[in-house]
Every structure is written in C-alpha cells, then in structure tokens.
C-alpha cells in the first residue's frame, strides 16, 4: 500500500517498454519475421538508452 503512489524512475519506465517490445517481438516472430524485426530494432534502441542513463 505504501508503494501505491511511488513514481517510477526513467530507467524503470524504459525497462517496462523494453520488456513489452521483446514480448511482442517473440510473439510476432512466429508469424511474420520481417514485422518482428521492427520490434527488435525498437527494443535495442531502448536498451541503448537504458545503458547511457546507467553510465551517467
């Protein structure tokens, strides 16, 4: 209950986006590989953002 109003850090927000994109990538890769690659590229961009924020 005490964590109810806790704000997420920018890294936590990006990590959630990354996890969602990778989940979608995995599901779509079974059907349409070309479309799945778009999700993978987006996820990799978010991962590099996370790494740059962590390195600061």
C-alpha contacts under 8 A as a table, 3 or more apart, distances in Angstrom:
res1	aa1	res2	aa2	distance
1	X	4	X	5.26
2	X	5	X	7.18
2	X	6	X	7.82
3	X	6	X	5.08
8	X	11	X	7.95
8	X	12	X	5.83
8	X	13	X	6.37
9	X	12	X	5.19
9	X	13	X	6.41
10	X	13	X	5.11
10	X	14	X	6.21
11	X	14	X	5.12
11	X	15	X	5.98
11	X	50	X	6.04
11	X	53	X	7.41
12	X	15	X	4.98
12	X	16	X	6.20
13	X	16	X	5.21
13	X	17	X	6.43
14	X	17	X	5.06
14	X	18	X	6.08
14	X	46	X	6.50
14	X	47	X	7.92
14	X	50	X	6.73
15	X	18	X	4.96
15	X	19	X	6.11
15	X	46	X	7.95
15	X	47	X	7.84
15	X	50	X	7.48
16	X	19	X	5.15
16	X	20	X	6.23
17	X	20	X	5.16
17	X	21	X	6.17
17	X	43	X	7.82
17	X	46	X	7.74
18	X	21	X	5.19
18	X	22	X	6.15
18	X	43	X	5.23
18	X	46	X	6.23
18	X	47	X	6.89
19	X	22	X	5.19
19	X	23	X	6.14
20	X	23	X	5.10
20	X	24	X	6.17
21	X	24	X	5.05
21	X	25	X	5.94
21	X	39	X	5.87
21	X	40	X	7.14
21	X	42	X	7.45
21	X	43	X	5.78
22	X	25	X	4.85
22	X	26	X	6.13
22	X	39	X	7.14
22	X	40	X	6.68
22	X	43	X	6.51
23	X	26	X	5.20
23	X	27	X	6.37
24	X	27	X	5.15
24	X	28	X	6.05
24	X	36	X	7.80
24	X	39	X	7.19
25	X	28	X	5.29
25	X	29	X	5.83
25	X	36	X	4.98
25	X	37	X	7.27
25	X	39	X	5.43
25	X	40	X	6.11
26	X	29	X	5.26
26	X	30	X	7.07
26	X	36	X	7.47
27	X	30	X	5.95
27	X	31	X	7.68
28	X	31	X	5.36
28	X	32	X	5.81
28	X	33	X	7.03
28	X	35	X	7.21
28	X	36	X	5.41
29	X	32	X	5.43
29	X	33	X	4.75
29	X	34	X	7.96
29	X	35	X	7.61
29	X	36	X	5.05
29	X	37	X	7.86
30	X	33	X	6.99
32	X	35	X	5.57
32	X	36	X	6.25
33	X	36	X	4.98
33	X	37	X	6.33
34	X	37	X	5.32
34	X	38	X	7.11
35	X	38	X	5.48
35	X	39	X	7.14
36	X	39	X	5.28
36	X	40	X	6.41
37	X	40	X	4.88
37	X	41	X	6.18
38	X	41	X	5.23
38	X	42	X	6.38
39	X	42	X	5.18
39	X	43	X	6.15
40	X	43	X	5.03
40	X	44	X	6.17
41	X	44	X	5.12
41	X	45	X	6.37
42	X	45	X	5.18
42	X	46	X	6.43
43	X	46	X	5.15
43	X	47	X	6.20
44	X	47	X	4.91
44	X	48	X	6.30
45	X	48	X	5.22
45	X	49	X	6.38
46	X	49	X	4.99
46	X	50	X	6.25
47	X	50	X	5.05
47	X	51	X	6.27
48	X	51	X	5.02
48	X	52	X	6.19
49	X	52	X	5.17
49	X	53	X	6.23
50	X	53	X	5.22
50	X	54	X	6.17
51	X	54	X	5.07
51	X	55	X	6.12
52	X	55	X	5.14
52	X	56	X	6.60
53	X	56	X	5.50
